[in-house]
């Protein structure tokens, strides 16, 4: 199946492999964060409200993490399942980053900008950028006009 899912022209293989690595890293890092968080090794909140907000994310982050790692696996192997998991990962990354960014802006979590808040901002921008880039990568490869039989009226 190698070379069939995304094409082998030009730099396609390199782009696919880079995206695979970025998604795999992000999925593994997210899983690692939650392991350390629940082991009490990471203090990621400042207030009870922040703690409640943070604890609302493990299930959604688990889905995103799994989608990222599965997309990475299938993209690396150039398998068509990578398309499904890639779109799932990209949309999950985008949704979760927007939730985090809006919460942080509404609750002034980026100001004053210290080391921890800068790290949080970088993570939010990373997930926003990777989610958008992942969706763009797949949109360019799967978007096509509807078949004539599905256009209706023709």
Buried (B, 14 or more C-beta within 10 A) or exposed (E): EEEEBBEEEEEBBEBBBBBBEBBBBBBBEBBEBBEEBEEEEEEEBEEEEBEEBBEEBBEEBBBBBBBBBBBBBBBBBBBEBBBBBBBBBBBBBBBBBBBBBEBBEEEEBBEEEEEEBEEBBEBBEBBBBBBBBBBEBBEEBEEEEEEEEEEEEE
